[in-house]
């Protein structure tokens, strides 16, 4: 298994309420030249957590940080009008926190960070670094 020191939170940058699947994100990433979906997990609107790229494989989700990180993405991130917005459903919020707790048990030294901490973009459209700081104890 790879050494993991970061869990990086993303959004799909899709409008609020738009259903999106792992298969669809995989197609988007392959169209960009990736060999498969770049995220390790995708959280659907209903809060179900779906595996993407296997954890053992280096992700393709945050340039310069992929080798030692896990990419977790929730479906959404844009308002119905197309602007950046925290569109997480209550189910997604709960599932994301539960997943992060599980990942921190497996990778106890990992930091939880927002994609926007490393790139000039709004992703994941909320401050995941601050919101989940309490999980690190």
Secondary structure, 3 states (H helix, E strand, C coil): CCCCCEEEEEECCEECCCCCCHHHHHHHHHHCCCCCCCCCEEECCCCCEEECCCCCCCCCCCCCCCCCEEEEEECCEECCCCCECCCCCHHHHHHHHHHHHHHHHHCCCCEEEEHHHCCCCCCCCCCHHHHCHHHHC
